[in-house]
């Protein structure tokens, strides 16, 4: 169960960083994009709104992972959602990177990271549930 908690805390911290991104000035965020060679989008109000809304949503998902990490066995069904959700997010991220023609070094690490974390959540969930039954 300790391994499951560690994985969930890693997910929580990574997602909670979305709140930091939502609070950063837009110039700083777009400056990061420019530094890695990605053309930032125009700073239209709707683009900024959707961008910040997405980052805030990722932060809220981080709160979901904090709740799971505190007592994983209490939320068995939610662990399935978290595991499969991470795997799906990793696959969508990978397909999106290919679809939009981004350089591989920009999008490759995150889908692998999320997919591996999702698989680990599913594996450790099963082991924790089996250990809890015995």
Protein Blocks (a to p, Z undefined) as FASTA:
>chain_A
ZZmmmmmmmmmmmmmmmmmmmmpcfklmmmmmmmnopacddfbfklmmmmmmmmmmmmmm
mmmmmmmmmmmmlmmmlmmmmmmmmmmmmmmmmmmmmmnopafklmmmmmmmmmmmmmmm
mmmmmmmmmmmmZZ
